Amino acid sequence: MPFLTINGEQIFFIDNNPQGEHAVLLCHGAGGSSDHWRFQLQHLKGNLRILAVDLPGHGRSGGNSLSSIAEYREIIREVAHQLALPSFFLGGHSMGGAITLDYARTYPQELKGILLVATGAKLKVAPPILETYHMGEHFQELINYCYGKQATPELIAYGEKSYAQTPPHVFYADFTACNDFDIKDEVKNIEVPAQIIVGTDDLLTPPRYSHYLHERMPLAEIVLVDKAGHMVMEEEPREVNLALEALIKRVSGVN
């Protein structure tokens, strides 16, 4: 399996098409892993090079989870540098979207465009969620907020298994990073082409978060996915794949 060594730790990544013309690096959300991008890795190939990484302490990566978006941003930057990615597309879901926004704010010259999936410029976390994970316990109701009402039982079961395998301290660090993230006053300065996508039934990062980004980011477009929840890239992968392809076509000038 492919790993990179970053800060002395083994960081896992997936590269579905090393010869692809357009490199897209995808970053998962809080408590997640690269597996959450499995439908994009499986179905987006052709001239695309889709990569997904497990952040430190997540999935198959070593090390410890981090407690700030800026620290995670620097991990993603090191991944891109070690893989010698030229100017590339960066995408993220939820916390990964915050990492993507922070990257675009800090290193815009390194990006062709960004994909923002179910995320926002500020990601306040409900105190009961933070408190539960701080006590070393799982917030059992979290899965109920992750999926829309039309999600299949199989998909929900997959999500339950995935989150149960993630230790509470990882969630606590991630949700702390999210809770401290707030660039609402700065997103207007992000002039990187952006595609925003969100489910209309998202309870964790409601559509108003995405509308806020769309209204303020000068080069952003938005897609609303009817009846999808927070895990829109799993619930409606085709819609997310089309949104990413639309971003790449817009940036590359292909009709």
PyMOL commands that set and color helices and strands:
alter all, ss='L'
color gray80, all
select helices_A, chain A and resi 34-43+69-82+95-106+108-110+127-134+142-146+153-164+168-179+187-189+207-216+232-235+237-252
alter helices_A, ss='H'
color red, helices_A
select strands_A, chain A and resi 3-6+9-15+22-27+48-53+88-93+111-117+194-199+220-225
alter strands_A, ss='S'
color yellow, strands_A
deselect
rebuild
show_as cartoon
